[in-house]
Amino acid sequence: MNYCLHSALAIVSSIVFSIPPSSLAQSRVPSTTQNLLLEVMATHTTMISEDTYVFLRVFSDGTAEYQLSKFSNAENNKVPPIRKAMTQSEFIKIESSVNDPKLTKVGPRYGVNFALDTSTEWIIKIRRPRAPQIIHILEFAPSLAKTMKGPYPDALLRLGCNVLGLRAQLSGEPVSLDNQCKGVLDSSK
């Protein structure tokens, strides 16, 4: 009996120790947090409700996630994030926006509030070497911000417009880009 138990332990041990250590480490920590470059969470608030959803997540493996707002479906239920592969061009655009050295110098809060009964706030988290950079934007509206004499810094404008453009391409949802974003996206082609 001891011989059988000893043999069984030897077999189990050989199986466990034959698994590469990198596989074991990856199973403990979800890969989504390890390779997350950019996360944009949106909170859409009305007078009677609030919905927080993944506006866009970009990963270093060239994939991105987005989530539809619960207001965009008939049942008014949350839907799980949808993950898609980006084209190389899409990834390069968003990665260069995130890695722009000028972006590290932007402030933590921006925005305009042009509606009294509804608003959408973005919380942007960007992976940085020491700690994530967090930027809050209330109603990303570049042309309106410019007319209100509070334009976004160029690096933030470029990031925000690229986020809008990439989400629209991935989701197929129509997006209404203002003139400032049209100019930014046209110049980056």
BAFI-3210 file (N, C-alpha, C; in Angstrom, 3 decimals, decimal comma, padded with zeros to 6 digits):
// residues 189
n [1|2|3|4|5|6|7|8|9|10|11|12|13|14|15|16|17|18|19|20|21|22|23|24|25|26|27|28|29|30|31|32|33|34|35|36|37|38|39|40|41|42|43|44|45|46|47|48|49|50|51|52|53|54|55|56|57|58|59|60|61|62|63|64|65|66|67|68|69|70|71|72|73|74|75|76|77|78|79|80|81|82|83|84|85|86|87|88|89|90|91|92|93|94|95|96|97|98|99|100|101|102|103|104|105|106|107|108|109|110|111|112|113|114|115|116|117|118|119|120|121|122|123|124|125|126|127|128|129|130|131|132|133|134|135|136|137|138|139|140|141|142|143|144|145|146|147|148|149|150|151|152|153|154|155|156|157|158|159|160|161|162|163|164|165|166|167|168|169|170|171|172|173|174|175|176|177|178|179|180|181|182|183|184|185|186|187|188|189]
n.u [000,823|001,919|003,780|002,192|000,990|003,293|004,191|002,060|002,255|004,738|004,180|002,252|003,815|005,782|004,244|003,292|005,735|006,609|005,267|005,766|007,233|006,433|003,828|002,435|002,672|001,280|-001,283|-002,089|-002,251|-004,374|-004,050|-005,085|-004,710|-002,001|-001,118|-002,431|-002,694|-004,171|-007,103|-010,398|-013,003|-016,430|-018,930|-022,204|-024,548|-027,819|-030,754|-032,225|-030,823|-027,725|-024,952|-022,148|-019,536|-017,252|-015,625|-013,411|-010,732|-007,316|-004,896|-001,537|-001,095|-002,284|-005,026|-008,363|-010,977|-014,440|-017,523|-020,993|-023,229|-025,717|-027,913|-028,043|-029,239|-032,272|-033,263|-032,140|-030,006|-026,766|-024,089|-021,583|-018,049|-016,723|-014,245|-011,794|-009,490|-007,128|-006,227|-002,898|-002,296|-004,277|-003,495|-000,915|-001,514|-003,016|-001,212|000,941|-000,264|-000,753|001,861|002,974|005,188|004,323|001,794|002,086|002,326|-000,100|-002,941|-005,024|-007,802|-010,412|-012,859|-016,189|-019,415|-022,285|-024,901|-027,756|-029,206|-027,966|-024,887|-021,610|-018,853|-015,448|-013,064|-009,813|-007,240|-003,857|-001,209|001,774|005,312|005,766|003,321|-000,168|-001,386|-003,995|-006,783|-009,502|-012,283|-014,919|-017,554|-016,233|-015,527|-014,065|-014,248|-016,183|-014,944|-012,809|-014,098|-015,039|-012,850|-011,142|-009,358|-008,354|-005,135|-002,820|-001,819|-003,675|-005,995|-005,418|-005,248|-007,885|-009,475|-008,482|-009,283|-012,093|-012,363|-011,247|-012,924|-015,336|-014,661|-014,179|-016,603|-018,571|-020,486|-022,173|-020,416|-020,243|-018,087|-016,513|-015,308|-012,652|-011,732|-012,070|-010,117|-007,791|-007,840|-007,803|-005,305|-003,645|-003,684]
n.v [-001,188|001,272|001,486|001,923|004,401|005,977|005,821|007,074|009,686|010,378|010,457|012,514|014,640|014,789|015,643|018,159|019,549|019,600|021,567|024,685|027,355|029,929|029,583|028,934|031,314|033,081|032,106|032,909|035,692|037,707|038,114|040,362|042,513|042,666|043,431|045,776|048,790|051,132|052,425|053,432|054,393|054,994|057,043|057,511|059,821|060,595|062,464|060,535|058,146|056,189|054,952|052,985|051,987|050,082|052,083|052,011|049,748|049,157|046,827|045,576|043,469|044,027|043,965|045,129|046,241|046,964|048,166|048,092|050,661|050,302|051,684|051,509|049,208|047,312|045,931|047,235|046,249|045,489|044,657|042,206|043,058|043,436|041,938|042,667|042,297|044,742|046,636|046,914|049,557|050,947|050,240|051,357|054,110|054,604|053,753|055,507|057,880|057,422|057,122|059,612|061,994|064,495|064,022|063,015|065,239|066,526|067,882|066,583|066,907|067,814|069,466|070,241|071,397|071,167|070,448|070,264|068,114|065,706|063,909|062,799|061,235|060,573|058,385|058,115|055,799|055,345|053,224|053,592|053,678|053,947|054,499|054,384|056,850|059,062|060,544|062,709|063,440|065,495|065,348|065,049|067,288|068,808|071,116|072,727|073,147|074,657|076,998|077,892|078,876|077,052|075,101|071,696|070,333|069,692|066,997|065,589|066,107|064,760|062,090|061,708|062,052|059,953|057,805|058,033|057,602|054,998|053,413|053,728|052,509|049,851|049,083|049,695|051,535|054,597|057,663|060,985|063,197|066,160|069,206|069,651|067,070|065,748|067,032|066,242|063,430|063,206|064,268|062,364|060,228]
n.w [000,000|000,858|-001,120|-003,402|-002,754|-002,547|-005,204|-006,521|-005,461|-006,493|-009,225|-009,389|-008,388|-010,379|-012,516|-011,637|-011,267|-013,834|-015,133|-016,593|-014,703|-015,448|-016,401|-014,105|-012,644|-014,291|-014,061|-011,579|-011,594|-013,367|-016,879|-018,016|-016,289|-016,242|-018,802|-019,447|-021,043|-021,260|-019,834|-020,100|-018,347|-018,409|-017,020|-017,211|-016,375|-015,445|-014,480|-013,171|-013,128|-013,212|-015,013|-015,222|-017,275|-019,380|-021,431|-023,111|-023,249|-023,645|-024,572|-024,287|-026,000|-028,371|-028,413|-027,684|-025,501|-025,131|-023,799|-024,029|-023,098|-020,566|-021,270|-023,955|-024,810|-025,239|-022,978|-020,897|-019,420|-018,051|-020,205|-020,982|-021,333|-024,635|-026,491|-028,882|-031,621|-032,533|-035,454|-036,760|-037,319|-035,824|-033,245|-033,105|-033,304|-030,929|-028,991|-029,404|-028,661|-025,930|-025,023|-025,379|-024,232|-023,340|-022,396|-019,847|-018,337|-018,145|-016,393|-013,653|-013,974|-016,209|-018,234|-019,373|-018,636|-020,159|-020,134|-018,078|-017,074|-017,725|-018,011|-018,987|-017,694|-018,052|-016,737|-016,978|-017,041|-017,206|-017,837|-016,150|-015,326|-012,466|-011,087|-011,917|-014,195|-013,697|-015,110|-015,084|-017,038|-017,664|-019,794|-022,631|-024,924|-027,225|-029,043|-027,807|-025,329|-026,174|-027,112|-024,727|-023,582|-022,362|-023,464|-024,160|-023,338|-026,011|-026,125|-024,575|-025,982|-028,378|-027,409|-026,376|-028,706|-030,279|-028,687|-028,895|-031,690|-032,014|-030,399|-031,809|-034,252|-033,421|-032,183|-034,007|-033,566|-034,262|-034,280|-033,274|-034,206|-033,144|-034,744|-033,926|-033,184|-035,614|-037,117|-035,693|-036,004|-038,784|-039,371|-038,316|-039,975]
ca.u [000,000|002,818|004,420|001,209|000,878|004,552|004,185|001,079|002,847|005,826|003,574|001,668|004,924|006,432|003,349|003,296|007,025|006,872|004,593|006,706|006,896|005,734|002,413|001,869|002,581|000,226|-002,596|-002,434|-002,527|-005,011|-003,225|-005,669|-004,118|-000,572|-000,789|-003,353|-002,017|-005,086|-008,484|-011,302|-014,308|-017,390|-020,109|-023,267|-025,461|-029,011|-031,419|-032,830|-029,997|-026,297|-024,422|-020,698|-019,188|-015,938|-015,676|-012,347|-009,502|-006,338|-003,907|-000,273|-001,090|-002,964|-006,474|-009,074|-012,311|-015,405|-018,771|-022,117|-023,943|-026,996|-028,944|-028,033|-029,973|-033,697|-033,543|-031,515|-029,106|-025,345|-023,590|-020,157|-017,144|-016,446|-012,812|-011,473|-008,123|-006,978|-005,276|-001,597|-002,408|-005,049|-002,675|000,177|-002,086|-003,374|000,011|001,736|-000,968|-000,525|003,280|003,410|005,735|003,542|000,595|002,410|002,320|-001,440|-003,558|-005,894|-009,238|-010,805|-014,233|-017,210|-020,741|-023,189|-026,274|-028,107|-029,832|-027,208|-023,456|-020,771|-017,498|-014,441|-011,911|-008,773|-006,080|-002,773|-000,112|003,048|006,272|005,674|001,916|-001,000|-001,795|-005,460|-007,303|-010,964|-012,797|-016,372|-018,030|-015,160|-016,085|-012,946|-014,621|-016,863|-013,929|-012,018|-014,890|-015,193|-011,515|-010,502|-009,049|-007,540|-003,759|-002,753|-001,625|-004,941|-006,913|-005,084|-005,647|-009,350|-010,006|-008,129|-010,150|-013,411|-012,258|-011,010|-014,162|-016,309|-014,236|-014,338|-017,992|-019,495|-021,451|-021,905|-019,833|-020,305|-016,838|-016,527|-014,292|-011,312|-011,373|-011,927|-008,791|-006,767|-007,857|-007,398|-003,856|-002,879|-003,802]
ca.v [000,000|002,419|001,561|002,552|005,805|006,606|005,920|008,094|010,989|010,628|010,827|013,853|015,591|014,970|016,438|019,539|020,190|019,713|022,768|025,814|028,325|031,093|029,250|029,025|032,731|033,717|031,677|033,622|037,094|037,792|038,796|041,651|043,587|042,734|044,085|046,882|050,060|052,263|052,099|054,579|054,029|056,079|057,063|058,341|060,165|061,388|062,862|059,395|056,927|056,277|053,733|052,972|050,908|050,153|052,796|051,409|049,248|048,770|045,919|045,562|042,395|044,489|043,806|046,185|045,898|048,026|047,653|048,951|051,209|049,615|052,499|051,265|047,997|047,391|045,400|048,124|045,438|045,576|043,594|042,007|043,708|042,744|042,063|042,529|042,612|046,000|046,595|047,449|051,013|051,419|050,078|052,342|055,433|054,744|053,602|056,740|058,888|057,091|057,288|060,990|062,539|065,660|063,551|062,814|066,541|067,131|067,891|065,451|067,167|068,693|069,235|071,268|070,870|071,949|069,984|070,261|066,877|064,529|064,126|061,614|061,469|059,548|058,238|057,519|055,277|055,022|052,522|054,297|052,844|053,991|054,429|054,782|058,244|059,092|061,825|062,775|064,394|065,619|065,697|065,305|068,111|069,706|072,408|073,501|073,552|075,741|078,229|078,334|079,307|076,037|073,979|070,602|070,298|068,940|065,555|065,050|066,193|063,658|060,843|061,630|061,851|058,591|056,910|058,067|056,982|053,562|052,776|053,704|051,491|048,519|048,781|049,952|052,558|055,890|058,640|062,343|063,870|067,595|069,638|069,477|065,651|065,424|067,514|065,399|062,098|063,342|064,541|061,203|059,159]
ca.w [000,000|000,878|-002,431|-004,311|-002,370|-002,928|-006,674|-006,903|-005,136|-007,442|-010,519|-009,232|-008,264|-011,682|-013,355|-011,131|-011,505|-015,271|-015,619|-016,523|-013,660|-016,008|-016,483|-012,771|-012,278|-015,067|-013,620|-010,350|-011,890|-014,678|-017,871|-018,367|-015,494|-016,525|-020,061|-019,682|-021,309|-021,132|-019,494|-020,042|-017,800|-018,595|-016,154|-017,794|-015,296|-015,747|-013,236|-012,497|-013,102|-013,490|-015,604|-015,401|-018,200|-020,018|-022,700|-023,919|-022,634|-024,658|-024,010|-025,019|-026,993|-029,583|-028,320|-026,969|-025,010|-024,903|-023,252|-024,351|-021,956|-020,386|-021,919|-025,394|-025,162|-024,906|-021,648|-019,917|-018,597|-018,395|-021,072|-020,704|-022,287|-025,890|-026,781|-030,303|-032,030|-033,256|-036,563|-036,345|-037,412|-034,669|-032,046|-033,145|-033,004|-029,521|-028,196|-029,481|-027,854|-024,523|-024,703|-025,620|-022,973|-022,904|-021,701|-018,430|-017,672|-018,099|-015,073|-013,342|-014,216|-017,315|-018,647|-019,538|-018,339|-020,994|-019,948|-016,667|-016,628|-018,121|-018,212|-019,083|-017,201|-018,315|-015,844|-017,809|-016,319|-018,133|-017,162|-016,069|-014,582|-011,000|-010,665|-013,050|-014,330|-013,721|-015,610|-015,121|-018,016|-017,694|-021,136|-023,594|-025,999|-027,520|-029,631|-026,774|-024,344|-026,781|-027,131|-023,340|-023,196|-021,538|-024,365|-023,635|-023,843|-027,278|-025,897|-024,086|-027,119|-029,284|-026,771|-026,329|-030,064|-030,687|-027,922|-029,559|-033,008|-031,884|-029,911|-032,909|-035,220|-032,846|-031,839|-035,114|-033,160|-034,879|-033,373|-033,775|-033,846|-033,393|-035,719|-033,380|-033,296|-037,041|-037,510|-035,067|-036,615|-040,184|-039,435|-037,883|-040,972]
c.u [000,869|003,493|003,483|001,078|002,126|004,630|003,239|001,622|003,960|005,271|002,995|002,767|005,588|005,564|003,405|004,605|007,380|006,176|005,576|006,284|006,144|004,243|001,740|001,698|001,446|-001,149|-003,035|-002,857|-003,168|-004,167|-003,781|-005,086|-002,637|-000,279|-001,745|-002,563|-002,884|-006,456|-009,264|-012,647|-015,216|-018,512|-021,085|-024,307|-026,615|-029,654|-031,966|-031,951|-028,540|-025,824|-022,922|-020,343|-017,800|-016,112|-014,634|-011,220|-008,590|-005,240|-002,669|-000,194|-001,848|-004,463|-007,063|-010,429|-013,149|-016,666|-019,869|-022,752|-025,255|-028,136|-029,041|-028,712|-031,384|-034,011|-032,960|-030,633|-027,665|-024,978|-022,103|-019,292|-016,907|-014,987|-012,577|-010,010|-008,132|-006,091|-003,961|-001,638|-003,164|-004,208|-001,562|-000,339|-002,346|-002,142|000,850|001,063|-000,692|000,922|003,820|003,923|004,946|002,289|000,863|002,335|000,936|-002,009|-004,522|-007,376|-009,442|-012,286|-015,072|-018,534|-021,735|-024,630|-026,564|-028,596|-029,081|-025,732|-022,772|-019,370|-016,632|-013,439|-010,894|-007,629|-005,063|-001,656|001,162|003,997|006,068|004,255|001,056|-001,298|-003,313|-005,905|-008,826|-011,363|-014,317|-016,761|-016,873|-015,761|-015,046|-013,339|-015,306|-015,870|-013,102|-012,801|-015,103|-013,852|-010,840|-010,122|-008,204|-006,108|-003,714|-002,632|-002,916|-006,000|-006,678|-005,504|-007,169|-009,966|-009,684|-008,959|-011,534|-013,386|-012,092|-012,260|-015,191|-015,947|-014,479|-015,806|-018,954|-020,564|-021,147|-021,329|-019,894|-019,054|-016,966|-015,354|-012,866|-010,863|-011,225|-010,550|-007,662|-006,702|-007,443|-005,885|-003,032|-002,981|-002,552]
c.v [001,255|002,602|002,252|004,043|006,576|006,799|007,006|009,496|011,348|011,075|012,232|014,899|015,837|015,796|017,902|020,235|020,279|020,930|023,928|026,821|029,534|030,829|029,381|030,478|033,406|033,313|032,412|035,059|037,179|038,600|040,167|042,782|043,742|043,545|045,211|048,180|051,256|051,745|053,403|054,054|055,235|055,930|058,056|058,558|060,985|061,759|061,655|058,140|057,226|054,934|053,890|051,764|051,143|050,866|052,213|050,951|048,814|047,968|045,881|044,442|042,769|044,241|044,968|045,649|047,157|047,371|048,622|049,454|050,454|050,410|052,213|049,955|048,044|046,918|046,259|047,343|045,699|044,412|043,423|042,746|042,808|043,005|041,798|042,849|043,933|045,767|047,173|048,976|051,590|051,352|051,120|053,732|055,604|054,632|054,872|057,870|058,684|057,384|058,690|061,577|063,737|065,244|063,362|064,119|067,187|067,010|066,729|065,663|068,164|068,507|070,474|070,623|071,729|071,490|069,912|068,901|065,601|064,882|062,775|061,995|060,284|059,557|057,438|057,072|054,823|054,351|053,350|053,458|052,829|053,801|054,864|056,282|058,233|060,499|061,718|063,813|064,359|066,132|066,049|065,992|069,170|071,070|073,297|073,993|074,708|077,050|078,772|078,731|078,339|074,843|072,909|070,750|069,382|067,432|064,896|065,076|065,019|062,307|060,687|061,368|060,454|057,551|056,857|057,336|055,476|052,846|052,674|052,627|050,088|048,143|048,916|050,978|053,864|056,848|059,999|063,072|065,360|067,955|069,447|068,022|065,235|065,846|066,644|064,052|062,147|063,532|063,319|060,028|059,008]
c.w [000,000|-000,470|-003,436|-004,021|-002,776|-004,442|-007,153|-006,627|-006,111|-008,791|-010,447|-009,146|-009,602|-012,617|-012,935|-011,466|-012,981|-015,879|-015,504|-015,458|-014,205|-016,125|-015,129|-012,356|-013,020|-014,581|-012,349|-010,624|-013,274|-015,654|-018,216|-017,543|-015,797|-017,776|-020,423|-019,864|-020,947|-020,760|-019,423|-019,570|-017,951|-017,577|-016,757|-016,707|-015,836|-014,413|-012,477|-012,432|-013,409|-014,024|-015,803|-016,246|-018,788|-021,354|-023,645|-023,007|-023,767|-023,962|-024,895|-026,051|-028,272|-029,585|-027,540|-026,544|-024,945|-024,377|-023,634|-023,061|-021,806|-021,026|-023,418|-025,783|-024,590|-023,489|-020,534|-018,933|-019,003|-019,290|-020,802|-021,716|-023,504|-026,226|-028,254|-030,539|-032,787|-034,472|-036,047|-036,348|-036,216|-033,399|-031,986|-032,789|-031,513|-028,628|-028,237|-028,702|-026,373|-024,116|-024,974|-024,293|-022,448|-022,140|-020,207|-017,641|-017,595|-016,688|-014,873|-013,680|-015,347|-017,547|-018,759|-019,176|-019,098|-020,882|-018,456|-016,182|-017,016|-018,271|-018,362|-018,637|-017,576|-017,173|-016,640|-016,905|-017,349|-017,337|-017,277|-015,217|-013,069|-010,488|-011,845|-013,020|-014,473|-014,109|-015,654|-016,164|-017,961|-019,075|-022,076|-024,814|-026,374|-028,082|-028,611|-025,725|-024,880|-026,785|-025,720|-022,730|-022,203|-022,386|-023,680|-024,134|-025,079|-027,075|-025,414|-025,189|-028,070|-028,701|-026,798|-027,688|-030,574|-029,944|-028,575|-030,894|-032,928|-031,387|-031,024|-033,931|-034,692|-032,661|-033,011|-034,770|-033,896|-033,839|-034,049|-033,300|-034,108|-034,305|-035,214|-033,516|-034,756|-037,540|-036,955|-035,763|-038,082|-040,294|-039,044|-038,860|-041,774]
res [m|n|y|c|l|h|s|a|l|a|i|v|s|s|i|v|f|s|i|p|p|s|s|l|a|q|s|r|v|p|s|t|t|q|n|l|l|l|e|v|m|a|t|h|t|t|m|i|s|e|d|t|y|v|f|l|r|v|f|s|d|g|t|a|e|y|q|l|s|k|f|s|n|a|e|n|n|k|v|p|p|i|r|k|a|m|t|q|s|e|f|i|k|i|e|s|s|v|n|d|p|k|l|t|k|v|g|p|r|y|g|v|n|f|a|l|d|t|s|t|e|w|i|i|k|i|r|r|p|r|a|p|q|i|i|h|i|l|e|f|a|p|s|l|a|k|t|m|k|g|p|y|p|d|a|l|l|r|l|g|c|n|v|l|g|l|r|a|q|l|s|g|e|p|v|s|l|d|n|q|c|k|g|v|l|d|s|s|k]
***
